[in-house]
């Protein structure tokens, strides 16, 4: 008797395969855009590019060599890429030739180093602009109220744009709190706070955090005639009051669309906003990871860390749920911005770190034997940075794996 695999098993296997394939494709798009512009600017500034590699070595095979001597190679781990330029190491035997990276003017070297992250920024801008021209639905609501993003809105922004709708805001006091002592009941509707009708919970939180006396006009919906005023003064930006949305609803039919110049303007605005959001989450994650106030913050920081394994599982889920292509494009834009933000940091082995070291190298020209001493330690600096990054990636991968068990 011939036993055939169950249909659901085949579908699951296909989803996993397509999800992994989509992950590799997305990573290659983001990374190759980055590396391609290192390659182009190196050529334009008169440097010799020795190798353009797809993936992480060891090398699987050499694809071909072009007329200018650049080898195009395919490597075994296809999740990254690199461009190897002649003379990047000042101690190398070819570092004194006219086609060498290190012999070019400082501005040429910086242009090459900045080109990759610049094009990641441009890629995100192009994707957001295209989505606004075509029409896009907000993807997720994020807990940051001070950055105005249309694709990743805050609760306030989502309510203002009618992506989220609700009947009203209700409040309930915590036992023994300032709000409880002031006489706030359960599930009272907030009519106004300091004579202003709040649109979102953040509107109320912003006022409360000022630590100034506040006036709440409240109403119990089940008792129509019960409209009253409650006054209280926050302490440390808190009153001990829970704020809820009544009849919260997500408008899945909401579509954001612009035409012409407006789409370009909003694409630029979205790119800047998303970059600021990324920087905010990154700074918060670093602080909570290395200097947390409590274990909850450290745990939240670990949850923010995610690597290729988590990304792969996300794309597998995207395939299984038949998520629209717009979501994949937003993911590419967000990954591109993440690569831009991380790579521009002045950390050894990253583009930002190399900008710092190549600038120091130029400045040391005016110090006797300064460059000679610096080149002795520069390689070690980048090597240490590389191994620290590798250790971080292994740590993040371990967290990714732990999430599945």
Residue pairs with C-beta under 8 A, 6 or more apart in sequence:
12 320
15 316
15 319
15 320
16 316
18 316
18 319
19 312
19 313
19 315
19 316
19 317
19 318
19 319
19 320
20 312
20 315
20 316
22 315
22 318
22 319
22 328
23 308
23 311
23 312
23 315
24 78
24 79
26 311
26 315
26 328
26 331
26 332
26 335
27 79
27 80
27 308
27 311
27 335
28 54
28 78
28 79
28 81
29 332
30 120
30 123
30 332
30 335
30 336
30 339
31 79
31 80
31 81
31 339
32 54
32 81
33 119
33 120
33 123
33 336
34 81
34 116
34 117
34 119
34 120
34 339
34 343
35 52
35 81
35 82
35 83
35 116
36 119
37 115
37 116
37 118
37 119
38 83
38 85
38 112
38 113
38 115
38 116
39 49
39 52
39 70
39 83
40 115
41 111
41 112
41 115
42 48
42 49
42 83
42 85
42 101
42 112
43 49
43 68
45 104
45 108
45 111
45 112
46 98
46 99
46 104
46 108
47 85
47 86
47 87
47 99
47 100
47 101
47 104
47 108
47 112
48 68
48 69
48 70
48 85
48 86
48 97
48 99
48 100
49 68
49 70
49 83
49 84
49 85
49 86
50 69
50 70
50 71
50 84
50 85
50 86
51 70
51 71
51 72
51 73
51 82
51 83
51 84
52 70
52 71
52 72
52 73
52 81
52 82
52 83
52 84
53 59
53 72
53 73
53 74
53 75
53 81
53 82
53 83
53 84
54 72
54 73
54 74
54 75
54 78
54 81
55 74
55 75
55 76
55 77
55 78
55 79
55 80
55 81
56 75
56 76
56 77
56 79
56 80
56 82
57 75
57 76
58 75
58 76
59 73
59 74
59 75
59 76
60 73
60 74
60 75
60 76
61 73
61 74
62 71
62 72
62 73
62 74
63 72
63 73
63 74
64 71
64 72
65 71
65 72
66 72
79 308
85 101
85 112
86 94
86 97
86 99
86 100
86 101
87 94
87 95
87 96
87 97
87 99
87 100
87 101
87 102
87 103
88 101
88 102
89 95
89 102
89 379
90 102
90 361
90 371
90 375
90 378
91 375
91 376
91 379
94 100
95 102
95 103
96 103
97 103
101 109
101 112
102 109
102 358
102 361
106 358
106 359
106 362
109 358
110 355
110 358
110 359
113 351
113 354
113 355
113 358
114 351
114 355
116 343
116 351
117 339
117 340
117 343
117 344
117 351
120 336
120 337
120 339
120 340
120 343
121 271
121 275
121 336
121 337
121 340
123 332
123 333
123 336
124 271
124 274
124 275
124 333
124 334
124 336
124 337
124 340
125 267
125 268
125 271
126 267
127 329
127 330
127 332
127 333
127 336
128 151
128 266
128 267
128 270
128 271
128 274
128 333
129 263
129 264
129 266
129 267
129 268
130 267
130 329
131 151
131 267
131 326
131 329
131 330
132 256
132 257
132 258
132 262
132 263
132 266
132 267
132 270
133 257
133 258
133 259
133 263
134 257
134 326
135 255
135 256
135 257
136 151
136 255
136 256
136 257
136 326
136 330
137 163
137 252
137 254
137 255
137 256
137 326
138 150
138 151
138 152
138 153
138 158
138 161
138 163
138 254
138 256
139 151
139 152
139 327
139 330
140 152
141 152
141 153
141 154
141 155
141 158
141 163
141 164
142 149
142 152
142 153
142 154
142 277
143 154
143 155
144 154
144 277
144 280
145 154
145 155
145 156
145 200
145 202
145 206
146 154
147 154
147 273
147 276
147 277
147 280
148 154
148 157
148 269
148 273
149 157
149 270
149 273
149 274
149 277
150 157
150 161
150 256
150 266
150 270
151 256
151 270
151 274
151 330
152 273
152 274
152 277
153 161
153 163
154 200
154 202
155 164
155 200
155 201
155 202
156 199
156 200
156 202
156 203
158 164
159 165
159 166
159 199
159 200
160 199
161 254
161 256
162 251
162 254
163 250
163 251
163 254
164 245
164 248
164 249
164 250
164 251
165 247
165 248
165 249
165 251
166 245
166 246
166 247
166 248
166 249
167 246
167 247
168 189
168 190
168 246
169 189
169 190
169 198
169 200
169 201
169 204
169 243
169 244
169 245
169 246
170 187
170 188
170 189
170 190
170 243
170 244
170 245
170 246
171 179
171 184
171 187
171 188
171 190
171 216
171 218
171 241
171 242
171 243
171 244
172 184
172 185
172 186
172 187
172 188
172 241
172 242
172 244
173 179
173 180
173 182
173 184
173 185
173 186
173 240
173 241
173 242
174 180
174 240
174 241
174 242
176 240
177 239
177 240
177 241
178 232
178 233
178 234
178 235
178 238
178 239
178 240
178 241
179 232
179 239
179 240
179 241
180 240
181 232
182 230
182 231
182 232
182 239
183 230
184 216
184 218
184 230
184 241
185 218
185 220
187 220
187 244
188 218
188 219
188 220
189 218
189 219
189 220
189 221
189 246
190 198
190 204
190 216
190 217
190 218
190 243
191 197
191 217
191 218
191 219
191 227
192 198
192 215
192 216
192 217
193 203
193 204
193 207
193 214
193 215
193 216
193 217
194 207
194 214
194 215
195 215
195 217
196 203
198 204
201 243
201 245
204 243
205 243
207 214
208 214
208 234
208 237
208 238
208 239
208 241
209 234
209 237
210 234
210 237
211 233
211 234
211 235
211 236
211 237
212 233
212 234
213 231
213 232
213 233
214 231
214 232
214 233
214 234
214 239
215 229
215 230
215 231
216 229
216 230
216 231
216 232
217 227
217 228
217 229
218 227
218 228
218 229
218 230
219 226
219 227
219 228
220 226
232 239
258 266
271 333
271 337
274 333
274 334
274 337
275 337
275 340
275 341
278 334
278 337
278 338
278 341
279 341
281 304
282 341
282 342
284 301
284 304
285 301
285 304
285 305
286 301
288 297
288 298
288 300
288 301
288 304
289 298
289 301
289 302
289 305
292 298
292 301
302 399
305 395
305 396
305 399
306 396
306 399
306 400
307 393
307 396
307 397
307 399
307 400
308 397
308 400
309 397
309 400
309 401
310 400
310 403
311 335
313 400
313 404
314 331
315 328
315 331
318 327
318 328
318 331
342 350
343 350
343 351
343 352
344 350
344 351
344 352
345 352
345 353
346 352
346 353
346 355
346 356
347 353
347 385
347 389
348 357
348 381
348 382
348 384
348 385
348 386
348 388
349 382
349 383
349 385
349 386
349 389
350 385
350 389
353 381
353 382
353 385
354 382
357 378
357 381
357 382
360 374
361 371
361 374
361 375
361 378
364 370
364 371
364 374
365 371
